[in-house]
Structures are given as structure tokens and as C-alpha cells.
Amino acid sequence: MSSPKKPSSQARDSRIADNKKAAFNYHFEERYECGLVLQGWEVKALRAGKVQLTDGYVVIRDGELFLIGCLINPLRTASTHVSADSARTRKLLMHKAEIQRLIGKVEQKGYTLVPINLHWKSGRVKCEIALAKGKAEHDKRDTIKEREGKREVERAMKQRAR
């Protein structure tokens, strides 16, 4: 008789970091999942949650994707023989055909690539990116109104339940 397996910590806590600012500033057209080239100290820092995605963006250089502006702060116990650069440019891994499709779409007016989140998948760090179009100022105001309206409804429901 075997006992049921407990979910691993990776299965429970698969999200590492979210870029909530991106959803406010952009309309997402398509989403993609990419691998991420990391150094050892960066993986340790990600496990500790020392990452910030809010200022990150993705560029295409020579047919390859790079993540710029993503800050991974090194742990104090990081290796002494490695100089840790928290804001270094990190390479994203995707199939060449997908990258070619993205190149065609990014060259269209107004489209950009934005990182949405970092998460664990099968023991590896993955970055979800989106092909996005910037929101106009009035769209941002509409987003704020919707959010405040939902908040008011939640408050009313909570007061009514009491």
C-alpha cells in the first residue's frame, strides 16, 4: 500500500515573479513561453524570490531574443569567485520559427514584447512574454475605473454579508 505523493514545493509555488505593471500599460495580443539562460547564482536568487520584472522588456538582436531590465539581486551567500551583475542582459530561448514570426509582428507599428512573469516548469525557469500594444491614456483611465468599480462591489458584498 503506497501513500499519496505530496506535491513538491515547485508544484505549489510555480510563480516566481509577475509584471503587474505590464497589464496596466499594454493590451496583450499573444503570449509565448520562453526558456531563460541563467547563471547558478541567479537560480539561487530566483528561488529566494529576489527578482523584479517591472522595468523589463524584450528586444530582438540578430534573430535572438534578449531580456533587458530584469533585476535579479544576488544573495549575500552567492559565490565569491563570480561577480554578480543584477541587471545583465539575459538570453531567451525559443524556436527559430517562432522568433521569425515575432520579428514580423514587432516590426508592425506599435507592437512590442513585454515579459509577463517568471515561473518554474519541470525544474526550469521559464519566462512568459507577450506581444503587446501600448494602451492610450484613456484606456488606462478605463482600467482604473473598472478596478475601482470591482473594489466597490466587493466592499458592498462584504458589508452585506455581515
C-alpha contacts under 8 A as a table, 3 or more apart, distances in Angstrom:
res1	aa1	res2	aa2	distance
7	P	10	Q	8.00
7	P	11	A	5.97
7	P	12	R	6.64
8	S	11	A	5.22
8	S	12	R	6.51
9	S	12	R	5.16
9	S	13	D	5.97
10	Q	13	D	5.22
10	Q	14	S	5.38
10	Q	120	W	6.73
10	Q	123	G	7.32
11	A	14	S	5.62
13	D	16	I	7.50
14	S	119	H	5.32
14	S	120	W	4.87
14	S	121	K	7.11
15	R	18	D	7.61
15	R	117	N	7.56
15	R	118	L	6.35
15	R	119	H	4.37
15	R	120	W	6.49
16	I	46	L	6.83
16	I	47	R	7.61
16	I	49	G	6.31
16	I	51	V	7.93
16	I	117	N	7.40
16	I	118	L	5.31
16	I	119	H	5.01
16	I	120	W	7.21
17	A	49	G	7.45
17	A	51	V	6.75
17	A	52	Q	7.02
17	A	53	L	6.98
17	A	117	N	5.48
17	A	118	L	5.26
17	A	119	H	7.04
18	D	53	L	6.81
18	D	116	I	6.04
18	D	117	N	4.33
18	D	118	L	6.64
19	N	22	A	5.64
19	N	23	A	7.49
19	N	53	L	5.49
19	N	54	T	5.21
19	N	115	P	6.99
19	N	116	I	5.06
19	N	117	N	5.78
20	K	23	A	5.61
20	K	24	F	6.88
20	K	54	T	7.32
20	K	116	I	7.57
21	K	24	F	5.20
21	K	25	N	6.31
21	K	54	T	6.12
22	A	25	N	5.17
22	A	26	Y	5.78
22	A	54	T	7.27
22	A	114	V	7.05
22	A	115	P	7.78
22	A	116	I	6.73
23	A	26	Y	5.49
23	A	27	H	6.83
23	A	28	F	7.54
24	F	135	K	7.99
24	F	140	K	6.63
24	F	143	T	7.24
25	N	134	G	6.07
25	N	135	K	5.60
25	N	140	K	7.00
26	Y	132	A	5.79
26	Y	133	K	5.43
26	Y	134	G	4.41
26	Y	135	K	5.07
27	H	132	A	5.44
27	H	133	K	5.27
27	H	134	G	6.29
27	H	135	K	6.32
28	F	31	R	7.33
28	F	130	A	5.96
28	F	131	L	6.01
28	F	132	A	4.46
28	F	133	K	6.65
29	E	130	A	6.98
29	E	131	L	5.53
29	E	132	A	5.50
29	E	133	K	7.38
30	E	130	A	5.55
30	E	131	L	5.20
30	E	132	A	7.30
31	R	128	E	6.86
31	R	129	I	5.78
31	R	130	A	4.33
31	R	131	L	6.38
32	Y	128	E	5.64
32	Y	129	I	5.30
32	Y	130	A	6.10
33	E	94	M	7.93
33	E	126	K	6.54
33	E	127	C	5.79
33	E	128	E	4.46
33	E	129	I	6.28
34	C	92	L	5.97
34	C	93	L	5.33
34	C	94	M	5.49
34	C	126	K	5.61
34	C	127	C	5.19
34	C	128	E	6.19
34	C	129	I	7.39
35	G	92	L	5.62
35	G	93	L	4.64
35	G	94	M	6.78
35	G	124	R	7.88
35	G	125	V	6.60
35	G	126	K	4.78
35	G	127	C	6.19
36	L	90	R	7.09
36	L	91	K	6.11
36	L	92	L	4.76
36	L	93	L	5.95
36	L	125	V	6.38
36	L	126	K	6.00
36	L	127	C	6.60
37	V	90	R	6.23
37	V	91	K	5.49
37	V	92	L	6.41
37	V	93	L	7.41
38	L	42	E	6.11
38	L	43	V	6.75
38	L	90	R	7.11
39	Q	42	E	5.33
39	Q	43	V	6.66
40	G	43	V	5.34
40	G	44	K	6.57
41	W	44	K	5.15
41	W	45	A	6.22
41	W	74	P	6.74
41	W	75	L	7.63
41	W	78	A	5.81
41	W	79	S	6.99
41	W	84	A	7.75
42	E	45	A	5.00
42	E	46	L	6.10
42	E	72	I	6.57
42	E	73	N	7.92
42	E	74	P	6.78
43	V	46	L	5.01
43	V	47	R	6.27
44	K	47	R	5.17
44	K	48	A	6.50
44	K	75	L	7.66
45	A	48	A	5.03
45	A	49	G	6.25
45	A	50	K	5.34
45	A	51	V	7.44
45	A	72	I	6.80
45	A	73	N	6.67
45	A	74	P	5.80
45	A	75	L	5.85
46	L	49	G	4.84
46	L	50	K	5.67
46	L	51	V	6.29
46	L	72	I	7.22
47	R	50	K	7.77
50	K	72	I	5.80
50	K	73	N	5.42
50	K	74	P	7.39
50	K	75	L	7.93
51	V	70	C	7.37
51	V	71	L	5.60
51	V	72	I	4.43
51	V	73	N	6.28
52	Q	55	D	7.72
52	Q	70	C	5.97
52	Q	71	L	5.12
52	Q	72	I	6.54
53	L	56	G	5.23
53	L	69	G	7.43
53	L	70	C	4.98
53	L	71	L	6.66
53	L	115	P	7.24
53	L	116	I	7.91
53	L	117	N	7.43
54	T	70	C	7.46
55	D	69	G	5.54
55	D	70	C	6.53
56	G	67	L	6.83
56	G	68	I	5.53
56	G	69	G	4.17
56	G	70	C	4.71
56	G	114	V	7.09
56	G	115	P	6.51
57	Y	67	L	5.93
57	Y	68	I	5.48
57	Y	69	G	6.40
57	Y	70	C	7.71
57	Y	113	L	6.45
57	Y	114	V	4.93
57	Y	115	P	6.06
58	V	65	L	6.64
58	V	66	F	5.56
58	V	67	L	4.67
58	V	68	I	6.07
58	V	112	T	7.84
58	V	113	L	5.27
58	V	114	V	5.78
58	V	115	P	6.89
59	V	65	L	5.82
59	V	66	F	5.41
59	V	67	L	6.70
59	V	68	I	7.44
59	V	113	L	7.14
60	I	63	G	6.17
60	I	64	E	5.48
60	I	65	L	4.69
60	I	66	F	6.35
60	I	103	I	7.36
61	R	64	E	5.35
61	R	65	L	6.49
61	R	66	F	7.44
63	G	96	K	7.88
63	G	99	I	6.95
63	G	100	Q	7.36
63	G	103	I	7.95
64	E	91	K	7.65
64	E	92	L	7.54
64	E	93	L	7.98
64	E	99	I	7.23
65	L	91	K	6.06
65	L	92	L	5.22
65	L	93	L	7.12
65	L	94	M	7.95
65	L	99	I	7.61
66	F	89	T	6.46
66	F	90	R	5.57
66	F	91	K	4.46
66	F	92	L	5.46
67	L	70	C	6.84
67	L	89	T	5.83
67	L	90	R	5.12
67	L	91	K	6.13
67	L	92	L	6.59
67	L	115	P	7.90
68	I	87	A	7.52
68	I	88	R	7.19
68	I	89	T	5.05
68	I	90	R	6.74
69	G	87	A	5.98
69	G	88	R	7.63
69	G	89	T	7.37
70	C	87	A	6.15
70	C	88	R	7.91
71	L	86	S	5.32
71	L	87	A	4.96
71	L	88	R	7.89
72	I	86	S	4.94
72	I	87	A	6.79
73	N	86	S	5.18
74	P	78	A	6.43
74	P	84	A	6.43
74	P	86	S	6.61
75	L	78	A	5.23
79	S	82	V	5.76
80	T	83	S	7.51
85	D	88	R	5.63
92	L	127	C	7.89
94	M	98	E	6.72
94	M	99	I	6.63
95	H	98	E	5.40
95	H	99	I	6.42
96	K	99	I	5.05
96	K	100	Q	6.19
97	A	100	Q	5.10
97	A	101	R	6.38
98	E	101	R	5.11
98	E	102	L	6.27
99	I	102	L	4.98
99	I	103	I	6.14
100	Q	103	I	5.08
100	Q	104	G	6.48
101	R	104	G	5.32
101	R	105	K	6.48
102	L	105	K	5.08
102	L	106	V	5.93
102	L	131	L	7.81
103	I	106	V	5.24
103	I	107	E	6.24
104	G	107	E	5.52
104	G	108	Q	7.03
105	K	108	Q	5.37
105	K	111	Y	6.94
106	V	109	K	7.47
106	V	110	G	7.80
106	V	111	Y	5.07
106	V	112	T	5.68
106	V	113	L	7.46
106	V	131	L	7.66
107	E	111	Y	7.26
108	Q	111	Y	6.18
110	G	133	K	5.62
110	G	134	G	6.74
111	Y	131	L	6.58
111	Y	132	A	5.52
111	Y	133	K	4.80
111	Y	134	G	7.39
112	T	131	L	5.83
112	T	132	A	5.35
112	T	133	K	6.35
113	L	129	I	6.53
113	L	130	A	5.58
113	L	131	L	4.85
113	L	132	A	6.01
114	V	129	I	5.46
114	V	130	A	5.39
114	V	131	L	6.76
114	V	132	A	6.83
115	P	127	C	6.84
115	P	128	E	5.96
115	P	129	I	4.26
115	P	130	A	6.41
116	I	127	C	7.47
116	I	128	E	5.47
116	I	129	I	5.35
116	I	130	A	6.69
117	N	127	C	5.87
117	N	128	E	5.36
117	N	129	I	7.33
118	L	125	V	6.81
118	L	126	K	5.73
118	L	127	C	4.58
118	L	128	E	6.36
119	H	125	V	5.72
119	H	126	K	5.39
119	H	127	C	6.50
119	H	128	E	7.96
120	W	123	G	5.97
120	W	124	R	5.47
120	W	125	V	4.73
120	W	126	K	6.02
121	K	124	R	5.30
121	K	125	V	6.34
121	K	126	K	6.57
135	K	139	D	5.84
135	K	140	K	6.56
136	A	139	D	5.26
136	A	140	K	6.58
137	E	140	K	5.18
137	E	141	R	6.45
138	H	141	R	5.00
138	H	142	D	6.24
139	D	142	D	5.00
139	D	143	T	6.26
140	K	143	T	5.01
140	K	144	I	6.34
141	R	144	I	5.09
141	R	145	K	6.24
142	D	145	K	5.03
142	D	146	E	6.17
143	T	146	E	5.18
143	T	147	R	6.18
144	I	147	R	5.12
144	I	148	E	6.16
145	K	148	E	5.18
145	K	149	G	6.01
146	E	149	G	5.03
146	E	150	K	6.20
147	R	150	K	5.24
147	R	151	R	6.25
148	E	151	R	4.93
148	E	152	E	6.20
149	G	152	E	5.12
149	G	153	V	6.32
150	K	153	V	5.11
150	K	154	E	6.20
151	R	154	E	5.09
151	R	155	R	6.25
152	E	155	R	5.08
152	E	156	A	6.18
153	V	156	A	5.08
153	V	157	M	6.14
154	E	157	M	5.15
154	E	158	K	6.10
155	R	158	K	5.05
155	R	159	Q	6.12
156	A	159	Q	5.12
156	A	160	R	6.08
157	M	160	R	5.06
157	M	161	A	6.15
158	K	161	A	5.15
158	K	162	R	6.62
159	Q	162	R	5.38
